[in-house]
Amino acid sequence: MTVKRALITGITGQDGSYLADLLLEKDYEVHGIVRRSSTFNTRRLDHIYRDPHDAGRRLFLHYGDIGDASRLVTLLMRIRPDEVYHLAAQSHVRVSFDEPEHTGDTTGMGTTRLLEAILMSGTDIRYYQASSSEMFGATPPPQSEETVFHPRSPYGAAKVYSYWMTRNYREAHGLFAVNGILFNHESPRRGETFVTRKIARAAARIKAGLEEYVYLGNIDAVRDWGYAPEYVEGMWRMLQLAEPDDYVLATGVGSTVREFAGHCFAHVGLDWHDHVRYDEAYVRPTEVDALVGDAGKARRDFGWTARTPVDRLAQIMVDAELGRLGPPGREAWNAIPFPDSRTPFDRTRPVLPR
């Protein structure tokens, strides 16, 4: 039986690591692109890491960058994947205001480089583009595939560009290319600077006596928060369809940052009012007031629905943060970074791309 082969950009991120888990469970051979760094940046993958000398391994990592077009062509010709999942980006919305050019080059032009590399490779590849609810911006909810885009950040604008380039390559060149317009999806593997992980981490550390306050910006912003492992399953399902199309993935339920903080602190028996402080440094120059998605098309076409409500999501994330702490009052040196992983984190193992 022929083994399917997938290439994931952004494999070291939250979504990339969960997607790698899913594809390995489905017996794929999984390849990922990682940026060269003087320190290990692959900790989200350590639970599925296999020694490069192991003949039975199915996870392969390759040095590369979405800004290097020639390298992308080389990797595609060498790997010859059946599916490409493009998740790499400068993905922090607030940071995109500080680094608009970098965000445009990576989040926007990086997509064009990869699509063109796929076209140049001459291979029959199914392509997934990680689009974002931030593309809707100022357009009021509920937002669906038919909703007009009105981005309110350099990140959102770059994602709109990527969305239309993906559709253009589908329509002009016949590529099997889909846009997954995913609303906010979180997990214990979320980066620490993202608001949900920031709040969950603070709740656990404040409970342990390590901190007293967490500083936030606009706590009245409404977001549609789901659980990341469910969303990567939706990505995979999109590429199994007979024909390519674009799909929203969302829970359909909006919650404020204030409410998410309430869920996190209540889970450890604290009142968020006592520990949340305002800092204007975290306020965006142009705010997105409300994002709430309508995933009806995905439900009808391939049976996808979000299953984890936001209060349960908050509990999962806080429990993970508590698991990273040792005895009360101090952090454990050997704490597992991602308690939802299958094996403990071992920082001594090198990850060697070929």
Buried (B, 14 or more C-beta within 10 A) or exposed (E): EEEBBBBBBBBBBBBBBBBBBBBBEEEBBBBBBBBEEEEBBBBBBBBBBBEBEEEEBBBBBBBBBBBBBEBBBBBBEEBBBBBBBBBBBBBBBBBBBEBBEBBBBBBBBBBBBBBBBBBEBEBEBBBBBBBBBBBBBBBEBBBBBEBEBBBBBBBBBBBBBBBBBBBBBBEEEEBBBBBBBBBBBBBBBBEEEBBBBBBBBBBBBBBBEBBEEBEBBBBEBBBBBBBBBBBBBBBBBBBEBEEBBBBBBBBBBBBBBBBBBBBBBBBBEBEBEEBBEEEEEBEBEEBBEBBBBBBBBBBEBBEBEBEBBBBEBBBBBBBBBBBBBEEEEEEEEEBBBBBBBEEEBEEEEEBEBE
